[in-house]
Amino acid sequence: MVIFEFPDMAQLKAWYRSPAYRPLLELRKRTANWTLVAVEGVAQP
């Protein structure tokens, strides 16, 4: 299990769709069984 934290969902989507991540995403799709779960958290007081 790997957990990434982003300030908001928009930044998560920007990272996931970025040209820099694209080659790694393609590699991961070919070589691993995976499920991406994105959960919005609770704002810190």
mmCIF file of the C-alpha atoms, coordinates in Angstrom:
data_MODEL
# 
_entry.id   MODEL 
# 
loop_
_atom_site.group_PDB 
_atom_site.id 
_atom_site.type_symbol 
_atom_site.label_atom_id 
_atom_site.label_alt_id 
_atom_site.label_comp_id 
_atom_site.label_asym_id 
_atom_site.label_entity_id 
_atom_site.label_seq_id 
_atom_site.pdbx_PDB_ins_code 
_atom_site.Cartn_x 
_atom_site.Cartn_y 
_atom_site.Cartn_z 
_atom_site.occupancy 
_atom_site.B_iso_or_equiv 
_atom_site.pdbx_formal_charge 
_atom_site.auth_seq_id 
_atom_site.auth_comp_id 
_atom_site.auth_asym_id 
_atom_site.auth_atom_id 
_atom_site.pdbx_PDB_model_num 
ATOM 1  C CA . MET A 1 1  ? 0.000   0.000  0.000   1.00 0.00 ? 1  MET A CA 1 
ATOM 2  C CA . VAL A 1 2  ? 1.212   3.467  -0.877  1.00 0.00 ? 2  VAL A CA 1 
ATOM 3  C CA . ILE A 1 3  ? -0.357  6.659  0.442   1.00 0.00 ? 3  ILE A CA 1 
ATOM 4  C CA . PHE A 1 4  ? 0.152   10.019 -1.241  1.00 0.00 ? 4  PHE A CA 1 
ATOM 5  C CA . GLU A 1 5  ? -1.144  13.277 0.174   1.00 0.00 ? 5  GLU A CA 1 
ATOM 6  C CA . PHE A 1 6  ? -2.116  16.281 -1.933  1.00 0.00 ? 6  PHE A CA 1 
ATOM 7  C CA . PRO A 1 7  ? -3.494  19.640 -0.794  1.00 0.00 ? 7  PRO A CA 1 
ATOM 8  C CA . ASP A 1 8  ? -6.674  19.085 -2.811  1.00 0.00 ? 8  ASP A CA 1 
ATOM 9  C CA . MET A 1 9  ? -8.254  16.869 -5.470  1.00 0.00 ? 9  MET A CA 1 
ATOM 10 C CA . ALA A 1 10 ? -7.367  19.304 -8.262  1.00 0.00 ? 10 ALA A CA 1 
ATOM 11 C CA . GLN A 1 11 ? -3.661  18.931 -7.529  1.00 0.00 ? 11 GLN A CA 1 
ATOM 12 C CA . LEU A 1 12 ? -3.983  15.142 -7.387  1.00 0.00 ? 12 LEU A CA 1 
ATOM 13 C CA . LYS A 1 13 ? -5.605  15.148 -10.827 1.00 0.00 ? 13 LYS A CA 1 
ATOM 14 C CA . ALA A 1 14 ? -2.987  17.528 -12.206 1.00 0.00 ? 14 ALA A CA 1 
ATOM 15 C CA . TRP A 1 15 ? -0.202  15.211 -11.010 1.00 0.00 ? 15 TRP A CA 1 
ATOM 16 C CA . TYR A 1 16 ? -1.929  12.064 -12.302 1.00 0.00 ? 16 TYR A CA 1 
ATOM 17 C CA . ARG A 1 17 ? -2.465  13.607 -15.754 1.00 0.00 ? 17 ARG A CA 1 
ATOM 18 C CA . SER A 1 18 ? 0.916   15.338 -15.966 1.00 0.00 ? 18 SER A CA 1 
ATOM 19 C CA . PRO A 1 19 ? 3.327   14.635 -18.833 1.00 0.00 ? 19 PRO A CA 1 
ATOM 20 C CA . ALA A 1 20 ? 6.075   13.911 -16.286 1.00 0.00 ? 20 ALA A CA 1 
ATOM 21 C CA . TYR A 1 21 ? 4.057   11.087 -14.663 1.00 0.00 ? 21 TYR A CA 1 
ATOM 22 C CA . ARG A 1 22 ? 2.686   9.592  -17.904 1.00 0.00 ? 22 ARG A CA 1 
ATOM 23 C CA . PRO A 1 23 ? 5.639   7.220  -18.618 1.00 0.00 ? 23 PRO A CA 1 
ATOM 24 C CA . LEU A 1 24 ? 5.527   5.903  -15.055 1.00 0.00 ? 24 LEU A CA 1 
ATOM 25 C CA . LEU A 1 25 ? 1.769   5.429  -15.229 1.00 0.00 ? 25 LEU A CA 1 
ATOM 26 C CA . GLU A 1 26 ? 2.099   3.403  -18.429 1.00 0.00 ? 26 GLU A CA 1 
ATOM 27 C CA . LEU A 1 27 ? 4.792   1.249  -16.820 1.00 0.00 ? 27 LEU A CA 1 
ATOM 28 C CA . ARG A 1 28 ? 2.640   0.695  -13.743 1.00 0.00 ? 28 ARG A CA 1 
ATOM 29 C CA . LYS A 1 29 ? -0.378  -0.254 -15.869 1.00 0.00 ? 29 LYS A CA 1 
ATOM 30 C CA . ARG A 1 30 ? 1.674   -2.897 -17.705 1.00 0.00 ? 30 ARG A CA 1 
ATOM 31 C CA . THR A 1 31 ? 3.423   -4.418 -14.705 1.00 0.00 ? 31 THR A CA 1 
ATOM 32 C CA . ALA A 1 32 ? 1.220   -4.222 -11.622 1.00 0.00 ? 32 ALA A CA 1 
ATOM 33 C CA . ASN A 1 33 ? -2.205  -5.042 -10.302 1.00 0.00 ? 33 ASN A CA 1 
ATOM 34 C CA . TRP A 1 34 ? -3.385  -1.794 -8.778  1.00 0.00 ? 34 TRP A CA 1 
ATOM 35 C CA . THR A 1 35 ? -6.356  0.188  -7.658  1.00 0.00 ? 35 THR A CA 1 
ATOM 36 C CA . LEU A 1 36 ? -6.342  3.938  -7.187  1.00 0.00 ? 36 LEU A CA 1 
ATOM 37 C CA . VAL A 1 37 ? -8.582  5.243  -4.429  1.00 0.00 ? 37 VAL A CA 1 
ATOM 38 C CA . ALA A 1 38 ? -8.818  9.017  -4.002  1.00 0.00 ? 38 ALA A CA 1 
ATOM 39 C CA . VAL A 1 39 ? -10.410 10.234 -0.808  1.00 0.00 ? 39 VAL A CA 1 
ATOM 40 C CA . GLU A 1 40 ? -10.962 13.837 0.172   1.00 0.00 ? 40 GLU A CA 1 
ATOM 41 C CA . GLY A 1 41 ? -9.907  14.384 3.740   1.00 0.00 ? 41 GLY A CA 1 
ATOM 42 C CA . VAL A 1 42 ? -10.999 16.671 6.488   1.00 0.00 ? 42 VAL A CA 1 
ATOM 43 C CA . ALA A 1 43 ? -9.606  20.191 6.612   1.00 0.00 ? 43 ALA A CA 1 
ATOM 44 C CA . GLN A 1 44 ? -7.220  20.915 9.463   1.00 0.00 ? 44 GLN A CA 1 
ATOM 45 C CA . PRO A 1 45 ? -8.506  23.445 12.016  1.00 0.00 ? 45 PRO A CA 1 
# 
